[in-house]
Amino acid sequence: MNVCDEVVGAVSRCRKCELRQLFTTGYKDSIKYHSFCFYYSHEDAKKSKFVMVMQNPGLPRQWRESDEYEQMSMANKNSFVGLMQKYLIQWLTDNRRFAEGFFKALSENKLIHYGNLEEYLEKQFLSDFLVTDLVKCRAETEKLKKEHIKTCAELYLSRELQNYGRGKLIFAISSRTWEFLGTEFNAKQVRLRFVGEAHDDDQKVAKAHGKLFRSEALNSYFIPLAHFSQRQFNNYLRDSYFEYLKDGLKEYAAELNSAVPS
């Protein structure tokens, strides 16, 4: 059995913390069989060039009455992953300001082939990106505790990155995601170092946003990004969200070019 199947099977049975029990009521019974998210197959993971680590899948408010969930308690893993991928793409479409700025920044550095958002999401996104979550279970964000993150990420995300993150560029999105990857996971497994000019030791995402970090242990690179909520855009980052990202991607492209034999 491959690591992807092992992880999704373990997550489906997991009761290591109370998040599964805290899953909000008021949904059709069938959705409770799938109170977690998983967006990729083993085949997807092997061919991906990038990893996007989100904080947590949140609650499926807009789908609580969806008939598509009726069959999910009987569906096989591929059907489940396919439905999660569909909703992931819809979520990115709904968050157009982030998605367009993010993919255009990658394209400008010749890291992906990108024309427009709809075409890219339909034809190429799932081949280029492995998307996963720091915390696998659905939960209201305000109910997430540090122990939930530590337990879940050490059991599952760590294993995903050790097996599927090697040699790739990993985007850590949100302060909690970067806090885990930049501290506990970093100290034990990846030993990150900053790429570029000297900077202070403050690893909070507000200062690390868009900067490039290197893990020799994984032969991978990391770029932390602040959450792209409207509040972050309007009050803190505005257009600089993508300008800082472009700087990090430029550093990454230079690293790739320097590694190519002349």
N, C-alpha and C positions, 0 to 999 in steps of 0.2 A: 504494500500500500504506500502511495506517495504521501509526502508531508501535507499537501493541501487536503487530501481526503482525511488524513489523521486529525488535522486541526479542526476541520468543519465537523467531524464526528464527535470530537471531544467537546467542542463548544456546544453542540446540540444537547449533550448530556450534562453539561457543567452545572454544578450547584455550589461552587466554591464560595460564593457570596450571595447576598440576598437580592441582587438586582433582578434576577428572573422572577422572584416572588413579588417584587415591587412593580412589575410591568403593569401599566395603567389599565384598569378595567374599562369597559364600555366599547370594546371591539367585538367583532364576530368571533365566535369560539375558535374558528379555524386559524385565526391569526396568532393565537397563543402558542400554536405549535412552532411558530417561527418568530420568536421574540428576540431574534438576533439577526445580523446581516452578514452575508458573505458574497463577494463580488467577482470571484475569479475561479478558474479551474487550474489544474496543474499545468495544462498545455499553455494557457494564457500566461501563467507566471514565468514559464521558461523563456518565452519569446519577448517579454516586456523589457523595455529599456529604462523605465522610471518606476518608482514606487511613490504613491501618494498615501501618507498616513494621516487619516482624519482623527478627530477626537472620539466621537461615538455616533452611532447611526440615528439617534433621536427617536421621536415617536412618529408613526405613520398616520398623522391626523387626516390627511386628505384621502387616505386609502382605507379608512376604517370600515367602510361599507363596500369595498371593492369585491366583486364576485370572483376576481382572479384568485383571491385567497381561499375560496371555497375548496379548491382542489389541492391546495398546498400541503395539507396534512398527509396526502397520499402521493404527492409528487416525488420524483427522484431528485437527487442532488443537482443534476444538470438543469432541470426545470426550475428549481429553486434559485440557483445562481442566475439563470437567464432572466427571471423576473426581477431579481435584485439589480441586475445590470440595467434593465429597462428603467427602473425608478432612479438609479444613479444618474443616468443620462438625462432624464427629465429634470432632476435636481440641478444638474449643471446648467441646463438650458434656462431654468428659472433664475439661476444666479449668473446671468449673462455678463454682467459687468466684470465679475471676477474671472469667469471662464475665458472670455475673449481676451482680456488683458494678459492672463496667464499663458494661454497657448500662443498668442502673438509674440510674447517675449521669448518663448522657446523657439519659435519659427525665425525670429530675427537673428538668433544665434545659430541658425542652421541645425537645430537639434531635432526638429520634427518638420514634416511637410504639412502645411496648413493653408487652406484657402478661406473657408468660412466655418463658423461654429457648427452648424447643423451637419454639413458634409463630414467634418472631421470626427464629430461624435458618432456618426452613423458608420463610418467606414474604417477609421484608424485608431480611435482613442483606446479601445479595449485591447488592441495589439500593442500599443506603446506603453500603456500604464497598467501596473498592478495597483489596485486600490484596496486599502484595508483600514481597519479602525483600531485605535488604541484600546478601546473598550468595545467588546463585540456585542453585548446585550443592548437592546433598546431600553432607554431610560430617559427621564427628564434630566436635562443637563444639571440642574441645580441639585439633583439627588446624588450625583456622582461624588464619591468621597475618595480621598487619597488611597485608602486601602483597596477600594474597588479597582482603581487604576493599576496599582502595584500588583495585585493578584492576577488580574486578567492579562496585563501586558507581559508580565514575566512568564506566564504559562503559554501564551499564544503568539503575541506579536514578536517576542524575542526569537521564537522558533521560526516564524515566517521570514524575518529579516536574515537570520543565519543561513537559511536555505535558499531564499529567493531574492534577497537584497544584495548579494555579492556582485561587485562590479557595476553597480547601478547608481543613479542619482536618486536620492531619497528625499522627498519633500515632507517635512514635519509641520503640519498645519494646526495651529492653535497653541496657546501658551502651555496648556497641560501636556500636549503631545511632546513639545520640545523639552519641557521640564523633565519628563521621564527619559527621553532619548539622550538628552544632554547631561544627565546626572547619573541616575541609578544604572540604566542600561549602558551608558558610556563607561562608567567606572568598572563595570564587570566584564564588558564584552567588546566594545568598539574602539575605545580610547581615541576620541575625536581630537583633532587639532585644527586650528583656524588656518585657512589658506589665504594668504595675502599680507597686507601690512599689519603691523602690530596693533592690537586693540586691547581694551581693558578686559578684565576677567568676568565681567557681568554677563552671565549667560541667559538672562531673561529675554524672552522673545522680542520685546520692544526694542532691544539693542542688537540682538542677533539677527533680526529679520532681514532676509535676503542675502546674508553672508554665507560664504562657502566654507564647509568643514570637511575634513578628510578622515576616513577611518582606514588605517593601514590593515587592521585586523580583518576587516570585511572587504578590503580593496574597493571601497565605495565612498561616495560623497554625500553630504547632507546639506540641505538648505532649509532652515527654519522659516516659517511664514506666520505672521499674526493671523488670527481668524479674520475672515473677510466680511464681517458683519457691517451693516450700514454705519453703526456707531464708530467702528474702527476707521472706515473710509472717511467719514465726515469730520470726526473730531481729532484724529491722530495722524493718519497716513495720507489721505487724499491721493494725489497722483504719485506721491513718493512710494506708495506700496509697490508699484510696478517698476519704478526707477531703481529702487534697491534690489529688487529681484533681477532686473536686467544686469546689474553689476555682478551679482553672484553667478549668473548664467554665463556672463562673459569670462569670468575667472574659470568656470568649469570647462567651457569650450577651449580655453587656452591650455588647461591641463590635459585635455584629450589630445590636442594637437601636438603638445610637447612629448606625449607618449608614443606618437606615431613615428616609426623609423623613417629617417630621411633617405 
